[in-house]
Each structure stands twice: as structure tokens, then as C-alpha cells.
Amino acid sequence: MALLNWRSADHYDHSGDKPCVLCTRPTPLRSDHGKPVHKVCAEQWLDAHASQEDDA
């Protein structure tokens, strides 16, 4: 499983929670691209899509 390093304060949005783009539950976390997403959801998404690329 890919483990992301989100220790940077850039991954926390102090303006409030928004729905996670993957599970729709509220989160104050943001991806590297500014999208609202839980760290666990992002790690699971990366794992699922990395295995699909390996199969190609």
C-alpha cells in the first residue's frame, strides 16, 4: 500500500470541511492538487489504480 506523506500544512484547509471526492464524507484535508480527499481514500485510490496500470 502506498503511504502518502501529508505532514505539510498545505494539506489542511482551515476554511472548513468539504466532501471527499472519493467517499463524499467531509474532510479538511486536500490533495496536492487542492482537491478535498481523505489521506486513506487517496492511498486506496492510488493502490487500486497502480495495480490496473501494472496489469496493462
ChimeraX attribute file (.defattr): number of C-alpha atoms within 10 A of each C-alpha:
attribute: neighborCount
match mode: 1-to-1
recipient: residues
	/A:1	9
	/A:2	12
	/A:3	12
	/A:4	11
	/A:5	8
	/A:6	14
	/A:7	8
	/A:8	7
	/A:9	10
	/A:10	13
	/A:11	21
	/A:12	18
	/A:13	15
	/A:14	10
	/A:15	7
	/A:16	10
	/A:17	16
	/A:18	17
	/A:19	16
	/A:20	20
	/A:21	15
	/A:22	13
	/A:23	11
	/A:24	12
	/A:25	13
	/A:26	15
	/A:27	19
	/A:28	17
	/A:29	24
	/A:30	22
	/A:31	15
	/A:32	11
	/A:33	7
	/A:34	12
	/A:35	14
	/A:36	25
	/A:37	25
	/A:38	23
	/A:39	19
	/A:40	12
	/A:41	14
	/A:42	20
	/A:43	14
	/A:44	16
	/A:45	13
	/A:46	16
	/A:47	14
	/A:48	12
	/A:49	11
	/A:50	13
	/A:51	10
	/A:52	10
	/A:53	8
	/A:54	7
	/A:55	7
	/A:56	5
